[in-house]
Structure formats: structure tokens, C-alpha cells
Amino acid sequence: MQQPHYEEKKKMKTLVLSEIFPPKIGGSGRWFYELYSRLPIEEYIIVAGDDENAVEFDAKQDINIIRLNLTMSKWGIKSIQGLKDYIRLFFALRKIIKKEKIDIIHCGRSLPEGLLCLMVWKILKIPYLCYVHGEELATYLHSREFTFLTKLVFKEAKQIIVNSKNTEKFLINYQNTTMNKISIINPGVDTKYFYPAQYDIDIKQKLGWNKRSVILTVGRLQKRKGHDFAILALKKIKEQVPDVLYAIVGNGMEMDYLQTIVSTNKLDKYVQFMKEVDDDVLLDCYQQCDLFLLANRECDDDIEGFGMVLVEAQACGKAVIAGDSGGTYETMIPGETGIVVNCTQPDLIADAVSKLLKNSQKRKKMGEKSVEFVRKNFDWEVHVKKAKQVFLEINRK
């Protein structure tokens, strides 16, 4: 008698553990939401960090979400508070694991989620896979404790998922014993939601842009994102494109510093800080801007692991410009859908932006190619199919 296929014999029950998850803002959280909300609801349970807007958000979702206070003041185990938090969360997870009959855990980061999963593996023998995004590895290198702990997490992980080839390379350099258990799954984009739209002066006026030529950046205000040099580049850009406006969507620790740069250089009328906006406004920004810029650079070993915003902008038919550090090369076809530039000097940013802003035909051609490229390579249907296969292969091990 023929044996039943593995998938028919047993459906694996997976717990997805991530402190960063919508409605909390963060690229990794959005990635997990978009991916796991498209997988079978009966096979996946999300254990996510709490948020003041979580109740309202969760009520609208067709996914299994359990909220825990996953915020920890200390990620290490040297401090008493850190140990207490890990022990508290271990017992909370153990309760969920037993109740839901969990077979495997997918953890959103190596710290703190990964260390929790390592505890679960050692005590309950529930295996785990770990996501690595790239930029966090550089941060861990500055701490002997974090480096030691993350290497333990990676050593015991059943599989490691990275968001780009660049992150894979970084991880292998960080710990070469991981090379045989790495899978690459890029973040995806919903091309039915992110799509090109016609020029709309009413929307532009509502955004405060009017008829100006708009450069858009979306992302947390972090040094490596390059907002500071992009702002300084405006001194030269405005000489070539007098009606230029640099719209910045996002918030973060660099806000005061960036506002100081703007005022010191008398660029107030050329920069718009939009802070955090809702999804509908963000879509309008992508669709109505003239050019998307992510002037990322390496800062104190901190890099851009991938650059999901570059994919979203291209899905909306926009040419993009990005820095030449991290995984941004993998988000575009350099020279055809976007341009990769050394963003360590404002003048280099200014030259690239000015040339593209003044060439509407080239931007249009690049934008059309961008839509085709993203739909073929980054649509969620493509990534969900790949993720299912990766998870199935991991479960079989």
C-alpha cells in the first residue's frame, strides 16, 4: 500500500515569534505580516509584541494572533532584569506551545526572540528557525555578550532565513558555520496595492506638494538611511531644479539633528518632514512623487540589509536612486529601473538626482521597466510560493 505524502500525513503547527509586528511600525514586522497572513491560518499562530492599537488591528485580521509583552529593556543575560524577562517569557511561551501543540517556531530576530527559542529548544525540544535582516549583525559585533549569544542561537537553529544575498554574505562572515543552513527569501510587495497612478494635482496639493518636483524618501530616521546628506545635496540640486521638494516620510532619533541641518542651511522651503503617515497617504506619496531616493551608506558597520521601500516605489512606477552599501543592488536592475550611487558625499547624490529629475523621458522609461521587474520578481504570490517550499523542506529535516 502506498504511503501517504508527507503533507497529507501531518500538518506542522508553527508559532511565529516577533516583537515587531503591525500595528507597530517596522519593515520586518510588515514583512512577517504580509507573508504569514497569506499562509494557511490553521497552521500558523503569530505571537507578537503588544501595542496600544493592537486590539483594533487584530480584530480586522483573519490570522491567529496572540499578544505578549515582548519588550525587554535588556537583551543580554548578565543583568538580573534581563534574566527575569527571559524566564517570564519562556513560561508564557511554554504555555502557548503546549496548548496549541506547536511543532516548530519561526523567530523574527536572533535577539531577543532567538534566545528565547534557544531556551525552548534546550528544554522542550521544539526546533526553531531564525530570521536575519543584516543590519542587526553589525550592532551585535559591538558587544561581546551579544556576539556570543547570537552565535549560540545560530548554531542551534534548524535553519536561518536571510532577506538578501548581501545579508547571507554578512552572516557567513559573522559565523561561517551557518553557511549550510541558510535560505534566502526576499521581502515581497503587494502589486495589487502598490501600483502606478496618473498624475493628480488634487492629491499633490493635499500632500502639500502642489506642482513641485518631489524627491521622496520613506524610512526610519537613522543615520545609515542618509537623510542628512540628501538634505545637504539639496543646496546643489535646487540650482538645477529650482522647484524641487524633498519629502521625508518617517520618524526617529535623527529628527532634531535633521531639522537643525535644514534650518542651518536655510533649506526650510525645500524639505518637508511628513513624519509617520497612514497607508493610504503613503501610497499617494509613492504614486505622486517624481523620484524615490534612499541615500543609504554604511555608518559604524550599520548597513541597509535590503531596502524594501525601493521595491514599493518601483511597484508604483518610480525610478529609484539608492546608496551602494548593503543589499540595495538586489532591489533593482541598476541602470534600467534605478541607479546605485556612492552616497557618502552630498555632491554625488546631487549629481545623480539632478540628472534624473531633469530627464522625464528616462524616468518614465525606468518607471515602466520597474513595474514589470517588481511584478515578476517581488510580488507576494512569488514569495509565498517560495516560502512554502522552504518551510516544507525545513519541516522534513
Long-range contacts (C-beta under 8 A, 24 or more apart in sequence): 6-392, 6-396, 7-392, 11-42, 11-43, 12-43, 12-103, 12-104, 12-391, 12-395, 13-43, 13-45, 13-100, 13-101, 13-102, 13-103, 13-104, 14-43, 14-44, 14-45, 14-102, 14-103, 14-104, 14-105, 14-106, 14-391, 15-44, 15-45, 15-47, 15-93, 15-96, 15-97, 15-100, 15-102, 15-104, 15-105, 15-106, 16-44, 16-45, 16-46, 16-47, 16-105, 16-106, 16-108, 17-47, 17-70, 17-93, 17-105, 17-106, 17-107, 17-108, 17-113, 17-116, 17-117, 18-46, 18-47, 18-48, 18-49, 18-107, 18-108, 18-109, 18-113, 19-48, 19-49, 19-70, 19-71, 19-108, 19-109, 19-112, 19-113, 20-49, 20-108, 20-109, 21-46, 21-48, 21-49, 21-65, 21-108, 22-57, 23-51, 23-53, 23-54, 23-56, 23-57, 24-49, 24-51, 25-276, 27-133, 27-187, 27-308, 27-309, 28-108, 28-109, 28-131, 28-133, 29-108, 30-308, 31-163, 31-187, 31-188, 31-308, 32-108, 34-187, 34-188, 34-190, 34-380, 35-185, 35-188, 35-380, 35-383, 35-384, 35-387, 36-63, 37-61, 37-62, 37-63, 38-380, 38-384, 39-384, 39-387, 39-388, 45-96, 45-100, 45-102, 47-93, 47-96, 66-96, 68-92, 70-112, 70-113, 72-112, 75-111, 75-112, 75-115, 75-146, 76-143, 76-145, 76-146, 76-149, 77-115, 77-145, 77-149, 78-145, 85-112, 86-112, 86-115, 86-116, 86-119, 89-116, 90-116, 90-119, 90-120, 90-123, 93-120, 94-120, 94-123, 94-124, 97-124, 97-126, 102-126, 103-395, 104-128, 104-129, 104-158, 104-394, 104-395, 105-129, 106-131, 107-131, 109-133, 109-136, 110-136, 110-140, 110-149, 110-150, 110-153, 110-154, 111-136, 111-140, 111-146, 111-149, 111-150, 111-153, 114-150, 114-153, 114-154, 114-157, 115-149, 115-152, 115-153, 117-153, 117-157, 118-152, 118-153, 118-156, 121-156, 122-156, 127-158, 128-156, 128-157, 128-158, 129-157, 129-158, 129-159, 129-160, 129-161, 129-394, 130-154, 130-157, 130-159, 130-160, 130-161, 131-160, 131-161, 131-162, 131-163, 132-160, 132-161, 132-162, 132-163, 132-167, 132-171, 133-162, 133-163, 133-167, 133-305, 133-306, 134-162, 134-163, 134-164, 134-166, 134-167, 134-170, 134-171, 134-303, 134-304, 134-305, 134-306, 134-326, 134-327, 135-224, 135-302, 135-303, 135-304, 135-305, 135-326, 137-170, 137-171, 137-174, 138-170, 138-300, 138-301, 138-302, 138-303, 139-301, 139-302, 141-174, 141-301, 142-301, 151-175, 154-178, 157-181, 158-394, 158-397, 159-183, 159-390, 159-394, 159-397, 161-185, 161-390, 163-187, 163-305, 163-306, 163-327, 164-305, 164-306, 164-327, 164-330, 165-327, 165-330, 166-303, 166-305, 166-306, 166-326, 166-327, 166-329, 166-330, 167-305, 167-306, 167-327, 170-303, 183-390, 183-394, 185-383, 185-386, 185-387, 185-390, 186-306, 186-330, 186-378, 186-383, 187-306, 187-308, 187-311, 187-378, 187-383, 188-311, 188-378, 188-379, 188-380, 188-382, 188-383, 188-384, 189-308, 189-311, 189-312, 189-315, 189-374, 189-378, 189-379, 189-380, 190-379, 190-380, 191-315, 191-371, 191-374, 191-375, 191-378, 191-379, 191-380, 193-283, 194-283, 194-286, 194-312, 194-315, 194-316, 195-287, 195-315, 195-316, 195-317, 195-371, 196-287, 196-316, 196-317, 196-367, 196-371, 197-287, 197-288, 197-316, 199-288, 200-287, 200-288, 203-284, 203-287, 203-288, 204-288, 206-284, 207-247, 207-281, 207-284, 207-285, 207-288, 208-272, 209-245, 209-247, 209-272, 209-288, 211-243, 212-243, 212-244, 212-245, 213-241, 213-243, 213-244, 213-245, 213-290, 213-291, 213-357, 214-244, 214-245, 214-246, 214-247, 214-288, 214-289, 214-290, 214-291, 215-244, 215-245, 215-246, 215-247, 215-289, 215-290, 215-291, 215-292, 215-293, 215-353, 215-357, 216-247, 216-249, 216-285, 216-286, 216-289, 216-291, 216-292, 216-293, 216-313, 216-318, 217-246, 217-247, 217-248, 217-249, 217-250, 217-292, 217-293, 217-294, 217-295, 218-249, 218-250, 218-282, 218-285, 218-286, 218-292, 218-309, 218-312, 218-313, 219-249, 219-250, 219-294, 219-309, 220-250, 220-251, 220-252, 221-248, 221-250, 221-251, 221-252, 221-253, 221-254, 221-255, 221-258, 222-252, 222-253, 222-254, 222-302, 223-254, 223-299, 223-300, 223-302, 224-296, 224-297, 224-298, 224-299, 224-302, 224-303, 224-304, 224-325, 225-250, 225-294, 225-295, 225-296, 225-304, 226-294, 226-295, 226-296, 226-297, 226-323, 226-343, 226-349, 227-254, 227-258, 227-295, 228-254, 228-257, 228-258, 228-261, 229-295, 229-297, 229-343, 229-344, 229-345, 229-346, 229-349, 230-293, 230-295, 230-343, 230-346, 230-349, 231-258, 231-261, 231-262, 231-265, 231-267, 231-271, 232-261, 232-265, 232-346, 233-295, 233-346, 233-347, 233-349, 233-350, 233-353, 234-265, 234-267, 234-270, 234-271, 234-350, 235-265, 235-267, 235-346, 235-350, 236-346, 236-347, 236-350, 236-351, 236-354, 237-350, 237-353, 237-354, 237-357, 238-267, 238-270, 240-354, 240-357, 240-358, 241-354, 241-357, 241-358, 244-270, 244-357, 245-270, 245-271, 245-272, 246-270, 246-271, 246-272, 246-293, 247-272, 247-274, 247-285, 247-289, 248-272, 248-273, 248-274, 249-274, 249-275, 249-276, 249-277, 249-282, 249-285, 250-274, 250-275, 250-276, 251-275, 251-276, 283-316, 286-312, 286-313, 286-315, 286-316, 286-318, 287-316, 287-317, 289-313, 289-318, 290-318, 290-357, 290-363, 291-318, 291-319, 291-320, 291-321, 291-353, 291-356, 291-357, 291-363, 292-318, 292-319, 292-320, 292-321, 293-320, 293-321, 293-322, 293-349, 293-353, 294-320, 294-321, 294-322, 294-323, 294-328, 295-321, 295-322, 295-323, 295-341, 295-343, 295-349, 296-322, 296-323, 296-325, 296-326, 296-328, 296-343, 297-323, 297-325, 297-343, 297-344, 298-325, 298-326, 303-327, 304-328, 306-330, 306-331, 307-331, 310-338, 311-374, 311-378, 313-370, 314-338, 314-367, 314-370, 314-371, 314-373, 314-374, 315-370, 315-371, 315-374, 315-375, 315-378, 316-371, 317-367, 317-368, 317-370, 317-371, 318-363, 318-367, 318-370, 319-356, 319-362, 319-363, 319-366, 319-367, 319-370, 320-370, 321-349, 321-352, 321-353, 321-356, 332-370, 332-373, 333-369, 333-373, 336-366, 336-369, 336-373, 337-366, 337-369, 337-370, 337-373, 338-366, 338-370
